[in-house]
Amino acid sequence: MSWNRSQFAAALQPILAFATEGAVTIHLLPPETLNPPAVVIHRPTLVTYSAASLGIDEVSLPLVIVGAIEGEDAIEALKSTCRQAINANQNLGGAVQACWCESERNWRNYTGAGGIQILQVELVLSIHM
């Protein structure tokens, strides 16, 4: 099984949508515009080919958790929901060998087009595929 971002995102999206009860938009790719609350399945920051064994790639990929500028508690809750959903289904229905939440990073405020202000954090996933 080799790294395939589209296959990974397609497997992860319904798991997160179910966990958030459809109340949060789950983006398969980073969108041009973004309205909170949302989770963005971002692009990998590192792909190591045949790392775990021949034909199994190791990937580091951030999920970007987005909320209101003053919504740190809501973002923490959404991040926790995502972690629980991923940890409960670490092979994403057979789409990957393993996927787990490794760390979080990059809490930051962001002002986008039209002056919308958001707060976001990256939940970093480790994936073997």
Secondary structure, 3 states (H helix, E strand, C coil): CCCCHHHHHHHHHHHHHHHCCCCCEEECCCCCCCCCCEEEECCCCEEEEEEEECCEEEEEEEEEEEEECCCHHHHHHHHHHHHHHHHHCCCHHHCCCEEEEEEEEEEEEEECHHHCEEEEEEEEEEEEC
